[in-house]
């Protein structure tokens, strides 16, 4: 059934005579609706795949980090290098004998070029990064739900965020009341309270005096000539209009210990303030009613046909609800017609957005200006107006309205036309400003992310005015920045015209609705995404969950950049799962987003430290760790290649099995893995200068350029170590294994020291622990230091390695392999220092 065409009538036969009533979309109750009053006649249940939550979700994908993909490409390059080197060695050998057997032997000898331990080291590093995030006292409650993509937090270019509950607390607070000539803010609410109290006490005394008089004062007032109302009477009328014109129902919870059921209080019962809560479809309306309660006029009871208010003196005023015109996205306003049961006066109250209310209120010279002022303060504005009706006017309206509602064709248009006949020359009462409180430190966090080069898109299901208001108040859009509001388009031609108009604007934020976005993506997908990506900020309102996920996918496809989605509700799950990195916030809407996300945080401001500190460190550490593990395999393979070349390209292993195993584990593992503790700047500095993050998006920490530099370093050091051992120890060739392996271990330890930017005490422990393990192993692994058939049975001479000649020659080889790199690093930091060095100095 199409809910938009849900029109019909039914006949109430229990009354005499039978009454015909209309059925419309207002008569339906949707999922999670709370029935505050009235009864439910029938139930339609959607289950399984037909539920909206399931239809708006998508299957999650397996997420692989960009760093892992880059390392995979480098590993493939190393594999090609392995095959090429083996073929070269066999070619230089002259393809003698069973050359294919020698080819496979060379493939095995040089297999250390393939960094098999890289995956293990990286996965252990990712686990350490996740542990650091969860133990960070500055972002308590952070949960890392995936151990595969912490480095993605350091590569983000687009951040797509929800609004309600993510940027805001979803708590509305009344901030401003403007009457045209006077404005009341948070610090002057006590004046309103005193005016309300005085006006009702005056009315009560007048009513008491009228009991002995002959004519009621209200009749006299109505016949008197119009005079300028006092501020007190205007405040009284404004507060009364606000407390009557809404769709809020007070609900009374049962006292603790009495019963577990909800109990609704009737008008004649004692309305205890501590038990009262308000139910409404919009938190804005609840904020307005709570404010009227704070100034003395309280909504104590409401049902389908009546409403009761309590004055500051405790008197209960009763009003009969004659008609209710609910808020719609088309009309952007709501109205109510009530009859005061004490005076029988009929009043039509209306409130709505300024664009909808300006044409229907009497001429004034302040409304537009004050609405703009409040919007710039980030307040959500509502204009409140009223119109007094005589009994005859109302009876005429009611008959026309009933006829329109019973119409079976074009019902909505006819009903709207009848209501609009009332909406003329209404008396403007006041302008209200309600603030949807932002989460703590949202403004500095968004500014930090912008400075870090991250473009922020806000995707929300709220209406355009609200989304624009929050974008301004949160400084997602700066005060000096132009905003292009993409008008509603429904056809290809309209979309083309609007895109051309948008193209002529430069450096302006974009605000677009979900319907217009759908049309643009249907006909001009590439052009729209290209233009939108150039905007400093984009706000998409009235977005469905599926649309949110689609926008994420579009950004990934068209830009190739890394995206992050952050949200707090079930409607954000699809977006979170589609993004390269999903972050969930534990909020009032439950834990659905938090559980579906890769990372879970408590507040939006925590994302700043999560990206600037942990994301940045994770990426730089993994990049350094990955390249060092590759270097570790390349250097020993280079030594093997030099050794084989010297021995006429013989496929003889340089080191025995246990030494090869020990080289990748106990001799070098601890210092190399300690690189996961390295950091170039302190966390406070990374938060203070988010521009450091911008460098990471270029991917310069791990690229083919840095990879080739490490390859050249490996070839240079491997060649020096092997040739140095052969040249300096020509007379003691039987000890070449011990000599070269000792120099190799020392070189690796020194290279870790060269790579480290900030020393941690565990790094020092790792260096000395590895050195101690190697020295102590010399005593009981002496039989492993022979060279196959060349020196079979030759054991390590402990007396030889303690001689001065051995020590200075090993030191010389190590110095020649490492000193030039230290010199180059020093010169580079002096002549072309990286950005973090400038800050550190």
Secondary structure by P-SEA (a helix, b strand, c coil): cccccccccccccccccbbbbbbccccccccccccccccccbbbbbcccccccccccccccccccaaaaaaaaaaaaaaaaaaaaaaaaaaaaccccaaaaaaaaaaaaaccccccaaaaaaaaaaaaaaaaaaaccccccccccccccccccccccbbbbbccccccccbbbbcccccccccccccaaaaaaaaaaaaaaaaaaaaaaaccccccaaaaaaacccccccaaaaaaaaaaaaacccbbbbbbccccccccbbbbbccccccccccbbbbcccaaaaaaaaaaaaaccccccccccbbbbbcccbbbbbbbbcbbbbbcccccbbbbbbbcccccbbbbbbbbccccccccccccccaaaaaaaaaaaccbbbbbbbbbbcaaaaaaaaaaaaaaaacccaaaaaaaaaaaaacccccccbbbbbbcccccaaaaaaaaaaaacbbbbbbccccaaaaaaaaaaaccccccbbbbcccccccaaaaaaaaaaaaaccbbbbbbcaaaaaaaaaccaaaaaaaaaaccbbbbccccaaaaaaaaaaaaaaccbbbbbbbccccaaaaaaaccbbbbbbccccccccccccbbbccccccccccccaaaaaaaaaaaaaaaaaaaaaaaaaaaaaaaaaacccccccccaaaaaaaaccccccccccccccccccaaaaaacaaaaaaaaacccccaaaaaaaaaaaaaaaaaaaaaaaacccccccaaaaaaaaaaaaaaaaaaaaacccccaaaaaaaaaaaaaaaaaccccccccccccccccccccccccccaaaaaaaaaaaaaacaaaaaaaaaaaaccccaaaaaac
